[in-house]
Structure formats: structure tokens, C-alpha cells
Amino acid sequence: MSDRLATVGRRIATVRQLGAVVNAMRGIAGARAQQGRALLPAIRAYAATAGHAIGKARQLQTGPAAPPLNSAKGKTGLIVFGAEQGFAGAFPEQVLNAAASDSQAAHFFLVGDRAAALAAERSLPVAWATSLPSRAAALANMATELLGALYDYVAVAGAVPVAMIYPVWTAGHGASVVRRSLLPLDPDMFPPEPVGSIPLINLPASDLVERLAQEYVFAQLCEAATEAFAAENEARMATMAAAKTNIDARLQALEREERLTRQEEITAEVVELAAGARARGRTRAVSE
């Protein structure tokens, strides 16, 4: 085997190894995206249940209305759910683009290590950051951590508006960036509902409404985090599929080059053997 053929063979082996890595990453991303999508119906049902419970608990409230919350005295809150890792296409940049105009005037909560790195490159003033879990089962714990940080800020800043920005993946269309208001909760979203027989409660109705509102906010954070988790993995699947197409094309080109190189070497050997045979024939003719 010539040096040229050996070099082509090594390049083919390297490309095949790269293809195996890409296939593995694509498979992992697909499994995680499926896990995230499977969680969304339950999260939305939980949010709807909390919303209905708030409406029923409001019906139990008697006496004067609760005093208003502390007036806003801090920056508005902005929660941005970005990517945790790379190889996720352009959507990490899209999410930060959507948040860039508000980030300077907002208390900026950021989820995702890759998003945090991109935000640092842009010199965005991130006030609080955490990682987006790599396992769907850990998203609720992350949402609990974020909820605690959010309420710690609201306790100091007062009744400031808080919004969320996160990606949503749609099959055939890719990732789109969604912006939703999180706080303050709109009372019209939870109209008082008739409760029939009055349930037994162990705390004042106003406290019950407040705690149910926290559960509703928690569910909204879980939904946004899960959408971001699924979108990142869907984007990674698409990126790996494109990479696999390029790798397959490159592998085919190298295999063609290998066949041509081998054919050229065989042809050169045949020509060399034929030339040697003719030379030996001429030598015998001269000697005779």
C-alpha cells in the first residue's frame, strides 16, 4: 500500500469515527427532547389545576380586600431561558437578541451556561444565573431554585413586573422566541368559581390564595424551562442531522478517492510489470 492510499484510509477512518460521535449526540438529544415533550402536558395540567384552585379560594375570601403589595421600587424582572451547551444552532443567539433591549434596565435572571457565556461576550448585566439541567427530571429542582431567587428579589424590589423569555420548538419551523408576563398575576385569569359545599381549610383564604399563586408561578417556570430544554435538544438534533449529511457526503468522496487511488496503483503496477516483461523479452532476443 502506497503512502497516498494509506493517508486516504486514515482520513476515512477519522470521518467514520466522527460520524459515530455525531450519531451518538443525535440519539442522546432525541431521547432528551422526547423526555421534555412528555413532561409538558402534566405541567400544563398542574398549572390549570392551580389556576382553578385560586379561583375557588378567592370565592372563600371574606372581609376587606387584602392590602396592596409594596409599591415597585426596583428594576423590572426579566427571566431568560437559554441553552446549556453548544451545537444547538442559532436559537441561543436568538433568545439573547430578544432580551438585549431590556437587559440593561431589568434585573436579569439567566438560565443556561451557554447562554451565560454568550451574555458575557455581549457584556449583558446578568444579576443571577444558573445552569439548565441536562436531565428532564432535574428541571423542577432548578425551577424551585429560580422561584426562590425571584421571590427574594421581589421582596426587596416590590411589586415589579416580571417577564419570561424562552424558546419554543415547532416541528417544521424550528425555534421561536416567546415572551410572557409572569408577575403580577392578572386576577381576571382566575375568576371566582362557585365551590358548592364550603371546603375545610387550615389557613386564612388570603394566605391560601397567595400560596396557590406561588404554585401557579412555579408551574409557569417549569413549563418555560421544559420548553427551553426540549427546544435545545431539538435544535441539537437538527444540527447533528445536518452534520451527518455533510459527513456522509465527505465519506462518499473519500471512498471514491480511495477506489481511484487503488485503481491508479494497480494500473501503475500492471504497466510496470508489462514494461519489465518486454525488457526481459528484448534481453533474451539480443542474447540469442
N, C-alpha and C positions, 0 to 999 in steps of 0.2 A: 504494500500500500504506500502510495506516494505521500509526501507531506501535505500536498494540497487536498487530497482525498481525506486524510486524517483530520485536517483542520475543519473541513465541511462536516465530517462526522461528529466532531466535538461540538460544533455550533448547533447541530440538530439535537444532540443530547441536552444541551443547555436550554434550548427553546422548549423541548418536551417537558423538562423539569419546571420551567416557568409556567407552562400550560397546566401542569398538575397543581401548582400553587394557586393559580387563578381559579381553577375548578373548585378547589377546597374552600377558598374565600367566598366564592359564589354560593356554594352549598350552605356554608355557615350563615351567610347573610340571608339566604332564603328561609332557613329554619327560624331565624330570629324575627324576620319580618312577619312570618306566619304566626309566631307566638304573640307578637304585638297586636296584630289584627284580631286575633282570637280574644284578647282582653277587652277590646273596645265596647262590644255590646254590654258586657257586665258593668263596666264603668259608667256607661250612659244610663243604664237601668238604676244603678246606685244613685246617680245624680238626680234622676227623675223621682226616685223614692224620697230622697232628702227634700226635694222641692215640694212634693205633695205634703210631706210631714210639716214643713214650715207653714204652708197654707192652713193646715188643720190646727197647728199650735197657735197661729195668730187668732183663730176663732176663739181660743180659750182665754185670750188676754182680756182682762177687765181693768177698770180704773183708768187713770190718766195715761196718756201715751208716754213712752219712755223718753227721757231727756235726750236731746240730740248728742251726737258724738262730738268729741273735741274738734274745734274748727281746724281746718288744714293749716299747717304752719311749716310744712316741709315740701320737698320736691315730689312730683308725681312719681308713682312707681311703674317700672317697666320690666316685665319678666320675659326674657328671650330664651327660647329653647333652640339650641343649635346642634351641631354634630359633635360627637365624641371622638371620632377618629377620621382619618383621611380616606381617600379613594371613594368619596361619596358624591362625585360630580360637582355641579355648581351650586347646589342648594345651600351649603353653609355660607357662601358669599351672599346669596340672595336674602337670607334671613338677616344678616348684619346690614345689608343695604336698606332693608325695610326699617331697621331700628336706628340707623345712623342719625337721621334727622332729629330724633327725640332724645338720643342718649346723653347729650350734653346737659339737657335741662331736666333729666329724670334720675331717680335713684335706680341704678341699673343692676338688675339681678340677671345673671347669665348661667345657663346650664349647658355643659359640654366642653371638654378640654380642647378639642379642635377649634371650636368657636371662640374660646378664651384666647388661644394663640393668635387667631386672626384679629380679634379685637385689640390685642396688644400691639400688633403690627399697625393698626389704624389709630392707635393712641386713644381708644374709646375709654371713658372713665367708668370702669366696672367697679361697683360698690360691693358686690357679693357674688361669688361664683362657686359652682360645684360641678362634679362630673355627672354625665348621663350614664347610668348603669349599662353594662354590656349584657345583662340578663333581664328579661322581662319581669321576672319575679321580684327584682330589687327596685322596680320603679316606684312602688308605694312608699318604701322607706325614704327614697330620695324626695318624693312629694311631701312627706312628713317633715323632713329637714327644711325644705323650701318654705312650707307653711309656717314653721316656727320663725324663720328669718323674716318672713313677710310681716307677721303679726308683731314681732319685735320692732320692726321699722314703723308700722302704723301706730303702735303705742306711743312712739316719740313724735312722729310727724303729724299725727292727727288723721282726720278723715280725708286723706288724699286719694285722688283717683288712681287706680292701678289697672294696667292693661297687660295682656299677654300677646306675644308674637311667637308663632311656631309654624313649622312646615306640615303640610298635608299632602300625601301622595295619592294621585289618582291614576289608575291604570290607563295607559294610552296617552296620558297628558303630562305625567311626571309630577314634580313637586311644585306646589303653590304655597305662598306665604299667607297665613291667616292672622288677622289682628282682632282680638276680642277684649271687651271690657270685663274685668274681673270684680273690682270693687269701685264704688259701693254697689251693693246688690240693689237691683230695682225692685221695690215692693210689688209693683204691678206684675212681676213674674210669678209671684206667689200669692194669688188672691185667696182670701179666707175661704175655707171649704167647710161645709157642714160636717160635723163629726158624729152625728147620731147621739148615742149614749156617751156621756162625758167620760173620757178615759181617766184612769188614776195616774197622776203624775207626782213625782217626788221632788220637784223643784218649781219655782215660780215660772209661769208661762213665758215671761220675757226672757228669763235665763234659758229656757228650753229653746226658744226661737234663736237666741244667739248661738247656742251650741249646734243646733241643726244648720245654721248658716255656715258655721265653720266646717261642718261635714260637707256641705254643698261646695264650698270653695275648695276643699281638699279634693273632691271628685273632679272639679274642673282642672285642677293642677295635674291630677293623674291622667285625665284624658289628653291634655296638651302634651305631657311628657311621653305618653304612649304613642301619640300621633308622630311626634318627633323621632321616637325610637324606630317605629315602623318605616317612616319616610327615609331615615338614614340608611337602613338596611335595604330598602327597595332601591334607593339610589346606588348603593354599592353593588347590588345585583346587576343593575343596568350597566354600570361602569365595567364590571368584570365580564359581562356578556360582550361588550364592545372590545375589551382587551382580548377575549378568547377568539373573536373573529379575526383580529389582527394577527394573533399568534398562529392561528390555523393557516392564514394566508402566507405568513412568513415561513412556516414549516413546509408548506407545499413548495414554495420557491426554493428552499434549501434542498428538499428531496429531489426536485428536478435538477438542481445544480449537481447533486451527488451522482445522479444517474448519468448526466452528461460527462462529468469528470471521469467516472468509471469507464464509460464508453470510449472517451478520448484516450485513456490509458491503455485500454485493450487494443484499440486501433494502433496506437503507437507501438505496442509490443508486437502485434502482428506484422506491421511494416518492418520493424527491426529484425524479426525472425526471417521474414521473406528476403530482406536485404542480405542477411547472413547466409541464407541458403544459396542465393545467387552468387555471392562471393566465393563460397566453397566450391560451387559448380565451376566457376571460371578457373579457380586454382587447380582443380583436378584436370580440366581440359588442357591447361598450359603444361602441366607435368606429364601428360600423356603425349 
